[in-house]
Amino acid sequence: MSLQISNIKLYAWFVVTGWTLVTVMSFVTGKMQQDESVIQVAVAQAHTHLEKDVAFRKWAGAKGGVYVPVSERTQPSLYLSHIPDRDLVLP
């Protein structure tokens, strides 16, 4: 009888240990897949934002630039000071 109880305890220990290992491995695998998918989404969003910025820059360049009124926050570019009629003066 003692041998049977000992075998049952050993069998139960193997089952519990095996189930714990399966559960832990499942969790680790799921976590790794989740981390990978988060990185993929972040990279895709970064590419989308970059493409939007490049498209806007091409559009603005094709239109000859964008006029922004001079204020305290937006001063004229020093690199464009050699261009005549850089600043618009309206009556």
C-alpha positions, 0 to 999 in steps of 0.5 A: 500500500505504501508503495502505491501511495508513493507511486501516486505521489511521484506521478502527481508530482510529475503531472504538476511539474509538467503542467507548470512547465507547459504553462510557463512556456506558454506564457513566455512564448505569448509574451515574446510574440506580444513584444514582437508584434508591439515592435512591428506596430511601432515600426509601421507607425514610424514609417507611416509618419515618415512617409507623411512628412516626406509627402508634405515636404514634397507638396510644399516644395512643389508649391514653392514653399509655405508662407508663414507670417513673421512673429516672435516665434517664427523669425525669417530664415537667415539662410534665405537672406540673400533672396530678394522679396523674401519678406512680404510687405503688404499695405 
